[in-house]
């Protein structure tokens, strides 16, 4: 898909119209195209209707608010492409990064603190992966339970307060979430860097191809000789590391980490971004482009609603309905009936 | 030493373990055990963990949670998941309180409105998941968010109004605080619903549809079940159950709290999984849902009372959820292996030395070639004629592997037709003078084919033994029959522990798994008259009309059983040292009996019968196709007298025309021979037989 957009962008020229023609270029209607069109439509509508929407300041705010969500979406995308799901990402975002802040505040030094946090994130990923790949517990339940457990570990005395503030000792790496580079906030750049790295991993490396294979047809993947189970473990480790990275960005930008962030609605936003962008939950489809467009769409909708001064509950409602439409579109584009559905596939 | 082995295999109940493990209710035993462990653990740690004062409150909570778990269980059994229960719960709680506190409606109308609302909210899920084929997890997750948002908005509108009104509604308060026979009202309602749910899932057609769709959606669809409708309705049911829980919750606490129902879906899901309800569908019961609810509630209450921090209880809950899922998945994956390993339970059997079959030994079983010149009927046109019978017009009947009764036309038996289709493999058959054919059908029971070719079930069940673990009321392998002068039908059932195609495994056990059963047409009753026989496989009425001769294949013996007269109930051996495995027994024209021997004993198998430990190891360590099995490829026909004298034996030494024999029937001076592994029926001219003899029975008024 990435390659498609590149190619189509080549003969189109510049500007939004070129993007539009690129999107319609192949004639087919996959979800990426639909969502891109939807995004452009809403973007143009907002720009015309909402005063103050189409301004550099607002667009940067938009990007900054969704950058952490986007990073999480990238991590989730890897697992979803591998036909899994990682509901423990929010816990993995909060607990290891809060641990880093706590350790640094106690004078551990930047590198050991981050190292320990990373170790914790990796071990959460390994636990998820082993339970999914080797114990064969459905990923939904593994990551749900691990998420609850990790959040619980965070609550029992790892931290002095539920909100851990950013210690001065870590100011050396505070730039990953704060400040801006030629006007572009670093958190948006972090999203960009993560997107490039994961894009290269998925499309240009052997293990990235293994992820697609394991999601497309696990049985055939195994028969081909690809180490299916280690690849599955790897997916969860990567998503955990991405979540840790997102946590550090979030902590730096808000100068604290609220460990109560573990609640279920945030992870639903992450799934929303991934599914909305067109990464089918049956695995093996989609890529980084889908996450970016999904993130942009959600960011735009929410930003517009905020400008329109819509209440938080109403925003939730709208977000839910948008996700509903996305899932409905997914089930129409990738239809499943009694013959093609997999047993026990919920 | 040998005596010890004998005693051990005689009295140690090996077979019980495998049979217990095979029982569906064993799956419920695991959560029950967990529940008892939880109770024991907290009772030891906390004083008065279970006391009358806190029991009442715990029971109310348990029942409220139980309703939601029941709803979730139905959705899980169908193969879906319903995450939106928490939000539906909150919305229904708010609605019920609004109806009672603000609108001032009566209890009945408030309950009705709330239930309908719950059904409607569930129906949204149902339509999306059932009819639009959306993914259950995501869809209900979205409705969770949407309903929650709707709840928050409504709560902001009406929350204050609810809290500031205190209605005077005794009927409503009765729901929340009332007791009936000193137990909470909610408990009675829950008990009724749970029993109804159990009956629904296990006894009613619609409940079977639910189980079938969860078990295998594709097959259910291909069978023509209304998959979409059932799936959709399961979500409606979940909505209604959740609304019920919310009604009791509302009447008890009367609080429109913003956090109502938050995280409920996790608790409910954990309860269902802990109870042993499988993710992915097809497995589950009301009992499991109840057990899971109790476990989770006692756990959370116990942890609360031990003053455990919220974080600690989260960790414990997560660990338990993971362990339960792990146990469930491992158990489900490996259970059949465990059953297979444990189910086969060889016994000790010492056979007397066989009579010799050596040609020059002078033994009556000495090998000869008398069957060499048997004519063949239907060569290559018939498969597996286990038994044969002839009617008054000399037409020949036999069963085949495809579940038909085939008729060969007299006099030359070259033309054949399918006389009747039964569906299971016909084994022993008997023709009556009236033209009715009685058939023992493997896996089905005793059937008859009327002269107008209509197939009718005679009996397929007998009385269940009181202490048997496996259900021995069903007929698994009825294999030969005969009819007493008064019309009673005696038939043998080879084994109650195995299906027809598993007969070699039964031979490995050498246990008394078989029995003789009597069907009485006068009152339509079937009862077991003789148990613990080792593969009874042939049966024939004795000349006195008060007893039968029967053959036990793996025990290599013929015995006589009196069902009437002065010796009623006694069994006497007739021949105990046959050189092979006896099969059908039939009348001969001279008042003696024809006996088919389907295979010949060999010393290795006989030795193995005295080494049960060896056979057990074999059955555990080797795949089934590498197990020892009795030889069933060459046999003979013997003529025996009622006292057990062997009068004549006929072999087909070259194995050319008819080596494999399971039955024979004398008819007008000829002997017709059947064999279950054969593709032909044999016909032999008997020199000294009565040319008018026909082996037809007098049917009672069956």
Interface residues (C-beta under 8 A of the other chain):
Chain A: X131 X135 X136 X137 X138 X140 X141 X142 X144 X145 X146 X147 X148 X149 X151 X152 X153 X154 X155 X156 X157 X264 X265 X268 X271 X275 X281 X311 X313 X314 X316 X317 X319 X320 X321 X323 X324 X327 X328 X330 X331 X335 X336 X337 X338 X339 X341 X343 X344 X345 X346
Chain B: X79 X80 X81 X128 X132 X133 X134 X135 X136 X137 X138 X139 X141 X142 X143 X144 X145 X146 X148 X149 X150 X152 X153 X156 X216 X217 X218 X220 X221 X222 X227 X263 X266 X269 X273 X279 X280 X281 X309 X310 X311 X312 X313 X314 X315 X316 X317 X318 X319 X321 X322 X325 X326 X329 X330 X333
